[in-house]
Amino acid sequence: MSLQRISHSRGFTLIEVLIGMAIGLIGIGIITQVYLVNENYKRSTTGAGAAQVNGAIALYTMERDVRMAGYGVSGVAALECGQIQYYYNGAYSSPPGAGLMPIVLAPVVITDGGAGAPDTVTVMYGDPADRTIPTTLSKAMAVGADIDVDNPTGFSFVPGGTGDLAILSQGGVCTLIQVTNVESSALRIQHNSGPTAPWNPVAGGIFTGYATGAALINLGRPTVNAYSISANSLRLLSVFTSTSTTVVPSHNATPVAIVNDMVDLQAQYGKDNGIDNGTVMNAGGVYAAGDGIVDSYDNDTPTTAAGWHQVLSVRLGVLARSQNYEKPEPAGAACTATPTTPTWAGSKPLSTANFTVPGGLPSCYRYLVFETVVPLRNMLWR
């Protein structure tokens, strides 16, 4: 073999290998950087998409319930009752006793969480299939006695099974009872206690009697749903639950998470009260009570029937958070995903209605605001 052929088969030199490795490392660095940037964009996009879906579902769920608010609660005077007296399986509500959560007789109740805390929105409505207007007592009713009414039509029960839930109302006092029998010929409604009537205490318990003229409102199988924010989730507490239409509704005090990554909930009443508090811009600057136009929004829950009659709508706002934590660049710098407080229509001038970002600002999470105004059609039709 010649020396010339040996010299041509020596391979790469060390310098050539080092240059190749440097070029390869530069290529790997560029590819890695492109991949990381693309991954960050993908995570940001998918996180924002999940927040958009969660926010839309949360708002739709509450809006659907609020649109039904007040159905079946047709006795306007009963709206001044405040908390309902009721009993369930040995426990009483507060007032007059203790043990069961309070229920306010109202279409929508906004419990203001105050500055920096989410609100709670509680919606109430019934489903009376045959009667949507109250009947009245034709005779005084002693505690626990049968109820003599002017017309018992529309109140239903199943012998030995479930019966409608109804509200006795008079003079700002309301009591929940369960119908156990309807004597149509005698114009009388019974509400006896027993295994199939867990909502009726024995002999009337500690509840009060009612005089002639008191209203009896049929709720059928009522719905009381409370929406709140806890542990970065929208939670739902359904006070009345039932497995079927033939089973007596049971009492529930345990909320469940229904939508994740929800961090705040704010709500306001829209009132036709003739007051201009800077929250509504009416055409022509006209603010007149009773004209069917919302004049102002606030968080003050009415305490009288006249006050509830002015509530025409509810303004809802929820704050959804993306799932993606965006690391600041460079490391140790301030977060840039959300530098300012998210706002909604109710943010000003009511400072207590501002959204609150968990952990403060600036935040490494992105937030989306979802809001709507829901007309209370069952209040408008009154």
PEGIQUI-V92812 format. One record per helix or strand of 2 or more residues. SS is the DSSP state (@ for helix, = for strand). FROM is the first residue (numbers start at 1). TO is the last residue. If there is no record, write none. Layout:
SS FROM TO
SS FROM TO
This chain:
@ 3 7
@ 14 68
@ 76 80
= 87 88
= 91 93
= 99 100
= 108 111
= 120 125
= 135 137
= 147 149
= 165 170
= 173 178
= 181 183
= 188 190
@ 202 204
= 215 220
= 223 230
= 233 238
= 240 241
= 250 251
= 256 260
= 262 271
@ 283 285
= 296 298
@ 305 309
= 311 321
@ 351 353
= 367 375
@ 377 380
